Each structure stands twice: as C-alpha cells, then as structure tokens.
Amino acid sequence: MDGVSTALEIINLIYTTTIFIRDVAQEVKDYGDAKRDISERLEHELVFVETFTDVCFGEERGFLRDSRVRESVKRDVTHCLEALSKALAAYRAEAWKYAGAVPDMVDETADELGKVNLKEESKKKWKNVMKARYQVWTKKAAPLQWALFGKEGMEELLAKYSEWTDRLRQTLSIILLLVGTPTLEFAASTQAKDLGVKEVSERQARVASAPPPEYCALKGDLKDPTNVVPGDGLIKGTYEDESGFDSADVVIEIRSYDEALSLAISERNHEEATELLEPLRQLTWLLQSPVDSSLSEKDAEEGYRMHTLSCLGFIDEPAKNRSLILYRAPSVLSSGQDVSTLHSCISKGQRPMLGNRFLVARALTATLLAVHTSGWVHKNICSRSVLMLPRSNSETFPYLVGWDTARQIDAGTSLHAFFELEPNLYRHAQRFGKPSHKFSNEHDVYSLGVVLLEIGLWRTMSTVFERPLAKNPKIETSQQHALFTRVNGMIQDMANGADLKREMGEKYADVVKSCLTWDAVANQEEAVESSMRLRKEVVDALTAGAKL
C-alpha cells in the first residue's frame, strides 16, 4: 500500500470517529455554557477533515496525488493524521464496541470504515452507519464510558484536534506552493475558508500577479502625527481620506528616498521617478493581502499564523524626500498606548519573564514560516522591524513590519550596495555590504537568528557593536568581506557562549545556531523542504518554552 492510500485510510477513520463523537456530544447535558462552543468546535473540525479529504485525496485532482508533492510532505501529512487518530483511539473503541447489536445493514468493521469512498452517496451511508452506532452505544454504555465525553475530556480532545489540524493546515499551505499558486477564485472559495487557508491562498495568488494600473499612492491627509520611537522611523497618527468621510488610526513607517530617487525627483524626471517608486507600489499592494487577525496567546504558543499588520497603502511625499507606508493600528492602541519596537524594548534594559521572551521568539519564527509559505521573503528582519504591541498590562506581542521587498521567491533582485553598518549586522554573508547573491529564504533565516540572539541575551546588536558603529558607521565596499568575518565571528561566539545557554537553555541556543548556519536553497522544491525544516527545528523547538 502506498503512502497516499495509508493516509487516506487513516483520515477516513478520523472522519467516521468524529461523526460518532459529535453525535454523542449532542446528547450530553452537563456542558453548561460550554455546550455551544464544544458543539461548534467539533463541527468545525469535522468540516475541516471532510474538506481536507476531498481536496488532498480526490481521485482526479487530489493535491497529494500530484507528482510535484515530495514524499517528505506526504510523510508529514501521514504523521499528523496518525497523531490525531491516536488521540481518538479511546473514542473509536467505543464506536466499535457494540457492533453485534447494530442492524446488519450498518454492522461494519473498522477495516471497512477505513475505506470510505469519497463520493457523496458513500459518505452519506457512513454518516448513517455512525449514527446507528451512536444510538446503540448511548443505550448500552456504562457511566464509565460516558466519562470520556465529560467537559474536561472534550476540551482535551479538542485541543489535540486543534494542534494537529493546525499542523495539517500549515502543511497544506506548503502543498499549495508545490502544486502551483492557487487562483484568487480558490482563495475566495468555500473550500479555502473551511480549510483555514483563505488568507495564505490569497497571499500566494497575489504575489504572482501585478497591482492593477489604478492602484496608486493615497490622496488623503495624515492628522496628528506623533513620533513613536526616535530612530526607528515609526510614527502614529490618523489617516483621513480625500472625501473627508472616512478615517483610520494608523501606524506609519517612514521610507526615505534613496539617492537615485531623490535625484530623479529634483531633476523632475517623472518617468524615472515612477520606475524607482514601483517596488514600493508593488510592496504595499502585496501587503494589502489578508492578514491573520484576532491573534491569541495560543496562536503565539503553538500556532503557525503571521503576526503582521494590515497595510492601508502608501503616501508619497516628494517635498520631504520620503514615502510613508500606512498600517491600520490594531484596537489595542485605541486607548492611546504607545508603540514600541523590539529594539527599543531591549534598549530599556528591563528583561521580561522567560516565558514571554520564548513567546516573542516563537511568534516571530512562526511569522517568518508563514511569510515563506506565502511565497514571500522579508529582506529586512531586525529588531527595529518588530513592533511590540500590548496584549496585557505587562506583556506584548511581536508584529513584523519594515518589509524591504516582499516578492516571489523566484523573482530577480537588484544587487544594490548598502553602506550603513548597523542594518548589515543582521545580514547573511551573501547580502552583507554590496550583495553578491539574489535574496533567498536562508538570508531571512540568518537575520532571524540574529534577532533571536538579541532576545536571548536581551542586548541589541547596536549595543554589542557600539564602538565600531561610532567609529565606522559606513561600510567601504572594499572592506566588506573582512568586516563581515569579524562581525559574524562575534555573533557566532555569542551564539555558542555560556551566557545564551544560561539565559535561555540549551535548546534555545541550538535554535539560534541552526538559524545562523542555515543551508542555502537552489530552487522552489528546496525552499519547500527548508520551510518544513524551519517548522520542525525552529518554530516547534520553541513551543515548550513559549508555554512557560
């Protein structure tokens, strides 16, 4: 039996067992206020399993039957299904318990239930099978068996469901990259919604297309702008559209013109200026893709969602030699609370509790995983590009901003030279100073490793390299290789040092070292393998610490 057939049998067992659990749970009287929530969550998981079966195992167009999906991805799906099936084992035993008392027409074995046909009439038959089993079981089961369906037991079961279906959902986003960018029609479909991949599907579809001709800079006005963190290029204010009827609280990222754009503007070379502004136009249009909303502590601890802000658009200000990227301010800022960056939080010196530092680290790694499985890269990960937004009186969530060029992985890149030292402290050898290679996933992962090092030691790179930055804030291209060797040597020494292990533990230190030595990828297939490794060796490796 091949891997796809094995996985299909397992998911069919999960599907039929879940029908039994749902039907029994509907009879339970002692859930109290939680009854509706338990019922809705069970139905949600059942819809996910059914839709995942149709989309991934369909005989004609099932994603897992596509030759472009590598065996490692299929094995991951099987692993997730086996883990979920194991969590259902006790409930499945109850569903099978009184087979002899079930009418002959539905007296089926576990093996037969594992071979559910994907056609609607077959699925309807098996729903009837499980309904008949549940009716017999509810009449004959002893109180001890009913204890399986107590409130505590159901909450524990639903937590397991959430854990493994979330993992399957993340793997599905990787599969979508492999089988080809889905269309916007798929992103808008009921299937995408039921599978929880609507947002990532639209991000993948949008990255492969161009902004419409009518998309341009915002024409409204910025009201009451205030500095957020001096030096981090962030301000806060209210955007009012040109009609005067609509307004929105925004966090604004300042993008100063580079030398070429400033020159084109000053010489009134409108054609060249328009061309030089095009990457910002494309970036902000891309960032208007749907973002993951209503993020919770549980998402940060064990989920795979993208922590970023919804982009409203951009304002061009040629008179000030800059452009502004506008993000919708989240509701937590409506009370007038300030916005801090990770860099400014670390610079204040007060260390958060260990669990919160793990939580921040894991949320950032999960965000980068979501970025890469959307087909994007960030290109500018550093502690100044991470907003720290309040979620309680003492704790904050990280949100990744400061994008350079979020673009398709296979797209070309400009090998533009960078001369400021501080941003280069976060950059891979191939991107340090004047880049020698086009940007790829491993460059983001390296930058992430430097930020994780900052979180672990609770020291910014600007503090670690304070004296070199004061003496040599600009990089001479002729010196960049020797300079990188010295910078990277110090970073590697800190990653391997006793301080990081003492602060965060051996596993955290291993995650940092892994990021700083991440393997290069040569094509999209290898990028997919890299994303799966990133999930296992980095994101999942931080999960236990995030729950402290």
C-alpha positions as CSV (number, residue, x, y, z in Angstrom):
1,M,0.0,0.0,0.0
2,D,1.4,3.4,-1.0
3,G,1.7,6.4,1.4
4,V,-1.3,8.2,0.0
5,S,-3.6,5.1,0.4
6,T,-2.3,4.7,4.0
7,A,-3.0,8.3,4.8
8,L,-6.5,8.1,3.2
9,E,-7.5,5.1,5.4
10,I,-6.3,7.0,8.5
11,I,-8.3,10.1,7.7
12,N,-11.4,8.1,6.9
13,L,-11.1,6.6,10.4
14,I,-10.7,10.0,11.8
15,Y,-13.7,11.3,9.9
16,T,-16.1,8.4,10.9
17,T,-15.0,8.5,14.5
18,T,-15.5,12.3,14.6
19,I,-19.1,11.8,13.4
20,F,-19.7,9.4,16.3
21,I,-18.1,11.8,18.9
22,R,-20.2,14.7,17.6
23,D,-23.4,12.8,17.7
24,V,-22.8,11.6,21.3
25,A,-21.7,15.0,22.5
26,Q,-25.0,16.4,21.3
27,E,-26.7,14.2,23.9
28,V,-24.5,15.4,26.8
29,K,-26.4,17.6,29.3
30,D,-23.7,18.8,31.7
31,Y,-21.5,21.0,29.4
32,G,-23.4,24.1,30.7
33,D,-22.4,27.3,29.0
34,A,-19.7,25.4,27.1
35,K,-22.1,23.2,25.2
36,R,-22.5,25.5,22.2
37,D,-18.7,26.1,22.0
38,I,-17.9,22.4,22.1
39,S,-20.6,21.6,19.5
40,E,-19.3,24.4,17.1
41,R,-15.7,23.4,17.5
42,L,-16.5,19.7,16.8
43,E,-18.5,20.7,13.7
44,H,-15.6,22.9,12.6
45,E,-13.1,20.1,12.9
46,L,-15.4,17.7,11.1
47,V,-15.8,20.1,8.2
48,F,-12.0,20.6,8.1
49,V,-11.4,16.8,7.9
50,E,-14.0,16.2,5.3
51,T,-12.8,19.1,3.1
52,F,-9.1,18.1,3.6
53,T,-10.0,14.6,2.4
54,D,-11.7,16.0,-0.7
55,V,-9.0,18.5,-1.6
56,C,-6.0,16.3,-0.9
57,F,-7.2,12.8,-1.7
58,G,-9.6,13.3,-4.6
59,E,-9.1,10.7,-7.2
60,E,-8.8,13.1,-10.1
61,R,-7.2,16.3,-8.7
62,G,-6.2,15.5,-5.2
63,F,-3.2,17.6,-4.2
64,L,-1.4,14.6,-2.6
65,R,-1.7,12.7,-5.8
66,D,0.2,15.4,-7.7
67,S,3.8,14.3,-8.7
68,R,5.2,17.7,-7.6
69,V,4.4,16.9,-4.0
70,R,7.5,15.4,-2.5
71,E,7.5,12.3,-0.3
72,S,8.6,14.2,2.7
73,V,5.5,16.3,2.5
74,K,3.3,13.2,2.2
75,R,5.0,11.7,5.2
76,D,4.3,14.8,7.2
77,V,0.6,14.6,6.4
78,T,0.6,10.9,7.4
79,H,2.4,11.7,10.7
80,C,-0.2,14.4,11.6
81,L,-3.1,12.1,10.8
82,E,-1.5,9.2,12.8
83,A,-1.1,11.5,15.8
84,L,-4.7,12.7,15.5
85,S,-6.0,9.2,15.1
86,K,-4.1,8.1,18.2
87,A,-5.9,10.9,20.2
88,L,-9.2,9.5,19.0
89,A,-8.4,5.9,19.8
90,A,-10.5,5.6,23.0
91,Y,-13.5,7.1,21.3
92,R,-13.1,4.9,18.3
93,A,-13.1,1.8,20.6
94,E,-16.4,2.9,22.0
95,A,-17.8,3.4,18.5
96,W,-16.9,-0.2,17.7
97,K,-18.0,-1.7,21.0
98,Y,-21.5,-3.0,20.2
99,A,-21.1,-4.0,16.6
100,G,-23.2,-7.1,17.1
101,A,-26.1,-5.1,18.3
102,V,-26.1,-2.8,15.3
103,P,-28.6,-3.7,12.5
104,D,-27.0,-5.8,9.7
105,M,-27.1,-3.0,7.2
106,V,-24.6,-1.0,9.2
107,D,-22.7,-3.7,11.0
108,E,-19.3,-2.7,9.5
109,T,-15.8,-3.4,10.7
110,A,-13.0,-0.9,11.4
111,D,-11.3,-2.0,8.2
112,E,-14.4,-1.3,6.1
113,L,-14.8,2.1,7.8
114,G,-11.2,2.9,6.8
115,K,-12.1,2.5,3.1
116,V,-14.7,5.2,2.9
117,N,-15.5,6.2,-0.7
118,L,-15.1,9.9,-1.5
119,K,-18.4,10.0,-3.4
120,E,-21.3,11.8,-1.7
121,E,-23.6,8.8,-1.6
122,S,-20.9,6.8,0.2
123,K,-20.2,9.5,2.7
124,K,-24.0,9.7,3.4
125,K,-24.1,6.0,4.0
126,W,-21.2,6.1,6.5
127,K,-22.8,9.0,8.3
128,N,-25.8,6.8,8.8
129,V,-23.5,4.0,9.9
130,M,-22.1,6.1,12.7
131,K,-25.5,7.5,13.7
132,A,-26.7,3.9,14.2
133,R,-23.7,3.0,16.2
134,Y,-24.1,6.1,18.4
135,Q,-27.8,5.3,19.1
136,V,-26.9,1.8,20.2
137,W,-23.9,2.9,22.3
138,T,-25.9,5.6,24.1
139,K,-28.4,3.0,25.2
140,K,-25.9,0.4,26.4
141,A,-22.8,2.4,27.5
142,A,-22.0,2.4,31.2
143,P,-21.3,5.6,33.2
144,L,-17.6,4.9,33.0
145,Q,-17.7,5.1,29.2
146,W,-19.7,8.3,29.3
147,A,-16.9,9.9,31.3
148,L,-15.0,10.1,28.0
149,F,-17.4,12.8,27.0
150,G,-17.1,14.9,30.1
151,K,-16.4,18.6,29.7
152,E,-12.7,18.2,30.7
153,G,-12.2,15.2,28.4
154,M,-13.8,17.0,25.4
155,E,-11.7,20.1,26.0
156,E,-8.6,18.0,26.0
157,L,-9.7,16.2,22.8
158,L,-10.5,19.5,21.0
159,A,-7.1,20.8,22.0
160,K,-5.5,17.8,20.3
161,Y,-7.7,18.3,17.3
162,S,-6.6,22.0,17.1
163,E,-3.0,21.1,17.4
164,W,-2.9,18.6,14.6
165,T,-5.4,20.2,12.2
166,D,-3.4,23.4,12.5
167,R,-0.3,21.5,11.6
168,L,-2.1,20.0,8.6
169,R,-3.3,23.4,7.6
170,Q,0.3,24.7,7.6
171,T,1.5,21.7,5.6
172,L,-1.4,22.4,3.1
173,S,0.0,25.9,2.6
174,I,3.3,24.3,1.6
175,I,1.5,21.9,-0.7
176,L,-0.2,24.8,-2.4
177,L,3.2,26.3,-3.2
178,L,4.3,23.0,-4.7
179,V,1.3,22.3,-6.9
180,G,1.2,25.8,-8.2
181,T,-0.1,29.2,-7.0
182,P,-3.8,28.9,-6.4
183,T,-6.1,31.3,-8.1
184,L,-7.9,34.2,-6.5
185,E,-11.1,32.1,-7.2
186,F,-9.7,29.3,-4.9
187,A,-8.9,31.8,-2.2
188,A,-12.5,33.0,-2.3
189,S,-13.9,29.5,-2.3
190,T,-15.8,27.7,0.5
191,Q,-13.1,25.0,0.4
192,A,-10.3,27.6,1.2
193,K,-12.4,29.0,4.0
194,D,-13.3,25.6,5.5
195,L,-9.6,24.6,5.4
196,G,-8.5,27.8,7.0
197,V,-6.2,28.7,4.1
198,K,-8.1,31.6,2.6
199,E,-5.5,34.2,3.7
200,V,-2.4,32.3,2.7
201,S,-4.0,31.3,-0.6
202,E,-4.7,34.9,-1.5
203,R,-1.2,35.9,-0.5
204,Q,0.2,33.2,-2.7
205,A,-2.0,34.2,-5.6
206,R,-1.3,37.9,-5.2
207,V,2.5,37.5,-5.2
208,A,2.3,36.0,-8.7
209,S,0.3,38.9,-10.1
210,A,0.8,42.6,-10.6
211,P,-1.0,45.5,-9.0
212,P,-3.8,46.9,-11.1
213,P,-3.0,50.1,-13.1
214,E,-5.4,52.2,-11.0
215,Y,-3.5,51.3,-7.7
216,C,-1.5,54.4,-6.7
217,A,-0.5,56.5,-3.7
218,L,-3.2,57.5,-1.2
219,K,-4.5,61.0,-1.7
220,G,-5.7,61.8,1.8
221,D,-4.1,63.6,4.7
222,L,-2.3,62.5,7.8
223,K,-3.6,64.0,11.0
224,D,-1.9,64.4,14.4
225,P,1.3,62.6,13.5
226,T,3.5,61.8,16.6
227,N,6.9,60.1,16.8
228,V,6.7,56.6,18.2
229,V,10.3,55.6,18.7
230,P,13.0,58.1,17.6
231,G,15.5,56.4,15.2
232,D,13.2,53.6,14.3
233,G,11.3,55.5,11.6
234,L,7.8,55.0,13.0
235,I,5.1,57.5,13.7
236,K,1.5,57.2,14.8
237,G,-1.5,59.2,13.6
238,T,-4.8,59.3,11.8
239,Y,-5.3,59.0,8.1
240,E,-8.3,60.8,6.6
241,D,-9.2,60.0,3.0
242,E,-9.7,62.7,0.4
243,S,-13.5,62.7,0.8
244,G,-13.3,63.6,4.5
245,F,-15.8,60.9,5.4
246,D,-13.5,58.1,6.3
247,S,-10.6,58.0,8.7
248,A,-8.5,55.3,10.4
249,D,-5.9,55.2,13.1
250,V,-2.6,54.2,11.6
251,V,1.0,53.2,12.4
252,I,3.3,54.8,9.8
253,E,6.6,53.6,8.6
254,I,8.9,56.3,7.1
255,R,10.8,55.3,3.9
256,S,13.4,57.9,3.0
257,Y,14.2,58.2,-0.7
258,D,17.4,56.7,-1.8
259,E,19.9,58.8,-3.7
260,A,18.7,57.8,-7.2
261,L,15.1,58.6,-6.5
262,S,16.0,61.9,-4.8
263,L,18.0,62.9,-7.9
264,A,15.1,61.9,-10.3
265,I,12.7,64.0,-8.3
266,S,15.0,67.0,-8.1
267,E,15.6,66.8,-11.9
268,R,11.8,66.3,-12.5
269,N,12.5,63.1,-14.4
270,H,8.9,61.8,-13.8
271,E,9.4,58.6,-15.8
272,E,12.4,57.5,-13.9
273,A,10.9,58.5,-10.6
274,T,7.8,56.5,-11.3
275,E,10.0,53.5,-12.2
276,L,12.0,53.9,-9.0
277,L,8.8,54.1,-6.9
278,E,7.4,51.0,-8.5
279,P,8.9,48.5,-5.9
280,L,7.1,50.4,-3.1
281,R,3.9,50.4,-5.0
282,Q,4.2,46.6,-5.6
283,L,5.1,46.0,-1.9
284,T,2.2,47.9,-0.4
285,W,-0.2,46.3,-2.8
286,L,1.1,42.9,-1.8
287,L,0.9,43.8,1.9
288,Q,-2.8,44.5,1.4
289,S,-3.3,40.8,1.2
290,P,-5.5,39.4,4.1
291,V,-3.6,39.1,7.3
292,D,-4.2,36.7,10.2
293,S,-6.5,38.6,12.6
294,S,-7.6,38.0,16.2
295,L,-4.3,36.6,17.2
296,S,-4.2,35.0,20.6
297,E,-1.7,33.8,23.1
298,K,-2.4,30.2,22.0
299,D,-1.5,31.2,18.4
300,A,1.8,32.6,19.6
301,E,2.5,29.5,21.7
302,E,1.7,26.7,19.2
303,G,0.1,28.1,16.1
304,Y,1.6,29.0,12.7
305,R,0.0,32.3,11.9
306,M,1.5,35.5,10.6
307,H,1.9,38.3,13.1
308,T,1.8,41.5,10.9
309,L,-0.4,44.5,10.4
310,S,-2.9,45.2,7.7
311,C,-1.5,47.7,5.1
312,L,-3.7,50.6,4.1
313,G,-1.4,51.8,1.4
314,F,1.3,54.4,1.0
315,I,1.6,58.2,0.8
316,D,4.3,59.8,-1.4
317,E,5.9,63.0,0.0
318,P,8.4,64.2,-2.6
319,A,8.8,67.6,-0.9
320,K,10.2,65.7,2.2
321,N,12.2,63.1,0.1
322,R,10.2,60.2,1.6
323,S,7.3,57.9,1.3
324,L,5.1,56.6,4.1
325,I,3.7,53.1,4.5
326,L,0.4,53.1,6.5
327,Y,-0.7,50.2,8.6
328,R,-4.1,50.0,10.3
329,A,-3.5,50.4,14.0
330,P,-4.8,47.5,16.0
331,S,-7.6,48.1,18.5
332,V,-5.2,47.7,21.5
333,L,-3.7,51.1,20.5
334,S,-7.0,53.0,20.5
335,S,-6.6,53.8,24.2
336,G,-3.6,55.9,23.3
337,Q,-0.9,53.4,24.3
338,D,2.5,53.8,22.7
339,V,4.1,51.6,20.1
340,S,7.5,50.2,20.8
341,T,9.9,48.2,18.7
342,L,11.7,45.1,19.9
343,H,14.9,47.2,19.6
344,S,13.6,49.9,21.9
345,C,12.2,47.4,24.4
346,I,15.6,45.7,24.7
347,S,17.3,49.0,24.9
348,K,15.3,49.9,28.0
349,G,17.1,47.0,29.8
350,Q,14.2,45.6,31.8
351,R,14.0,41.9,30.9
352,P,10.6,40.2,30.5
353,M,9.9,36.9,32.1
354,L,11.5,33.9,30.5
355,G,8.2,32.6,29.1
356,N,7.4,35.9,27.5
357,R,10.8,36.0,25.7
358,F,10.2,32.5,24.4
359,L,6.7,33.6,23.3
360,V,8.1,36.5,21.4
361,A,10.7,34.3,19.8
362,R,8.3,31.7,18.8
363,A,5.7,34.1,17.4
364,L,8.4,35.7,15.2
365,T,9.7,32.3,13.9
366,A,6.1,31.3,13.1
367,T,5.6,34.6,11.3
368,L,8.6,34.0,9.1
369,L,7.4,30.5,8.4
370,A,4.1,32.0,7.3
371,V,5.9,34.6,5.2
372,H,7.9,31.9,3.3
373,T,4.9,29.6,2.8
374,S,3.1,32.5,1.3
375,G,5.9,32.6,-1.3
376,W,7.3,35.8,0.1
377,V,10.6,37.0,1.6
378,H,11.0,39.9,4.1
379,K,14.6,41.0,3.4
380,N,14.9,43.3,6.4
381,I,14.4,41.3,9.6
382,C,16.0,43.1,12.5
383,S,14.8,44.2,16.0
384,R,13.8,47.7,14.6
385,S,11.4,45.9,12.2
386,V,9.4,44.3,15.0
387,L,6.6,46.2,16.7
388,M,5.8,45.2,20.2
389,L,2.1,45.7,20.8
390,P,0.5,45.4,24.2
391,R,-1.8,42.4,25.0
392,S,-1.9,42.8,28.8
393,N,-0.5,45.1,31.4
394,S,2.9,43.6,31.3
395,E,3.3,41.5,28.1
396,T,3.4,42.3,24.4
397,F,3.0,40.5,21.1
398,P,5.5,41.0,18.2
399,Y,4.4,42.2,14.8
400,L,6.7,42.1,11.8
401,V,6.9,45.3,9.7
402,G,9.8,47.0,8.0
403,W,9.5,44.9,4.8
404,D,12.1,45.7,2.1
405,T,10.7,43.8,-0.9
406,A,8.2,41.1,-0.3
407,R,8.2,39.3,-3.5
408,Q,8.0,35.9,-5.2
409,I,11.0,33.7,-4.2
410,D,12.0,33.1,-7.9
411,A,11.9,36.8,-8.8
412,G,15.0,38.7,-9.6
413,T,16.6,41.2,-7.3
414,S,18.7,44.3,-7.5
415,L,22.2,43.8,-6.2
416,H,22.2,47.2,-4.6
417,A,25.1,48.2,-2.3
418,F,24.3,49.1,1.3
419,F,26.8,51.2,3.1
420,E,25.4,51.7,6.6
421,L,26.9,49.2,9.1
422,E,24.0,48.7,11.6
423,P,21.5,47.1,9.2
424,N,24.2,44.9,7.9
425,L,24.8,43.4,11.3
426,Y,21.7,41.3,10.7
427,R,22.7,40.2,7.1
428,H,24.0,37.0,5.7
429,A,27.4,36.9,4.1
430,Q,25.9,37.0,0.7
431,R,23.9,40.1,1.5
432,F,26.4,42.0,3.6
433,G,27.5,45.3,2.1
434,K,27.1,45.0,-1.6
435,P,25.0,41.8,-2.1
436,S,26.7,39.1,-4.1
437,H,23.5,36.9,-4.5
438,K,19.9,37.5,-5.0
439,F,17.8,37.3,-1.9
440,S,16.6,33.8,-0.8
441,N,14.9,32.2,2.2
442,E,18.1,31.4,4.1
443,H,19.0,35.1,4.2
444,D,15.8,35.8,6.2
445,V,16.5,32.8,8.5
446,Y,20.0,34.1,9.2
447,S,18.6,37.5,10.1
448,L,16.0,35.8,12.3
449,G,18.9,34.0,14.1
450,V,20.5,37.4,15.0
451,V,17.2,38.7,16.3
452,L,16.7,35.5,18.4
453,L,20.2,36.1,19.8
454,E,19.2,39.6,20.8
455,I,16.1,38.3,22.5
456,G,18.1,35.6,24.3
457,L,20.8,37.9,25.6
458,W,18.5,40.9,25.8
459,R,21.1,43.0,24.1
460,T,20.8,44.8,20.8
461,M,23.4,44.5,18.1
462,S,23.7,48.3,18.2
463,T,24.9,47.8,21.8
464,V,27.1,44.9,21.2
465,F,28.8,46.8,18.3
466,E,28.6,50.2,19.9
467,R,32.2,51.2,19.4
468,P,32.6,50.0,15.8
469,L,29.3,51.8,14.9
470,A,30.6,55.0,16.5
471,K,33.9,54.8,14.7
472,N,32.8,53.4,11.3
473,P,29.0,53.8,10.7
474,K,29.6,53.4,6.9
475,I,30.9,50.4,5.1
476,E,33.5,50.7,2.3
477,T,32.8,48.0,-0.3
478,S,36.4,47.0,-0.4
479,Q,36.3,46.2,3.3
480,Q,33.1,44.3,3.5
481,H,34.4,40.8,3.4
482,A,36.9,41.3,6.2
483,L,34.3,43.3,8.2
484,F,31.7,40.5,7.8
485,T,34.2,38.0,9.1
486,R,34.7,40.0,12.3
487,V,31.0,40.7,12.8
488,N,29.9,37.1,12.1
489,G,32.7,35.8,14.3
490,M,31.5,37.8,17.3
491,I,27.9,36.8,16.6
492,Q,28.8,33.1,16.4
493,D,30.8,33.4,19.6
494,M,27.8,34.8,21.4
495,A,25.5,32.1,20.0
496,N,27.9,29.4,21.2
497,G,28.7,31.1,24.5
498,A,27.7,30.3,28.0
499,D,25.6,33.4,28.5
500,L,22.9,32.4,26.0
501,K,22.6,28.9,27.4
502,R,22.4,30.2,30.9
503,E,19.7,32.7,30.0
504,M,17.5,30.6,27.7
505,G,18.7,27.0,27.9
506,E,20.5,24.6,25.5
507,K,17.6,24.1,23.1
508,Y,17.1,27.8,22.5
509,A,20.9,28.2,21.9
510,D,20.6,25.3,19.4
511,V,17.8,27.1,17.5
512,V,19.9,30.3,17.3
513,K,22.9,28.4,16.0
514,S,20.8,26.5,13.5
515,C,19.4,29.8,12.0
516,L,22.9,31.3,11.8
517,T,24.1,28.3,9.7
518,W,21.0,27.6,7.6
519,D,21.6,25.8,4.3
520,A,21.2,27.6,1.0
521,V,18.3,26.7,-1.3
522,A,18.7,26.4,-5.0
523,N,15.1,26.2,-6.2
524,Q,11.4,26.2,-5.0
525,E,11.5,22.5,-4.1
526,E,14.4,23.0,-1.8
527,A,12.7,26.2,-0.4
528,V,9.7,24.0,0.5
529,E,12.0,21.5,2.3
530,S,13.6,24.4,4.0
531,S,10.2,25.6,5.3
532,M,9.4,22.2,6.7
533,R,12.7,22.1,8.4
534,L,12.1,25.6,9.7
535,R,8.9,24.5,11.3
536,K,10.4,21.4,13.0
537,E,13.9,22.7,14.0
538,V,13.0,26.3,14.9
539,V,9.3,27.0,15.4
540,D,8.3,23.8,17.1
541,A,11.5,23.7,19.0
542,L,10.4,26.9,20.8
543,T,6.9,25.7,21.6
544,A,7.6,24.2,25.1
545,G,9.4,27.4,26.2
546,A,6.6,29.6,25.0
547,K,4.2,27.8,27.4
548,L,6.3,28.6,30.5
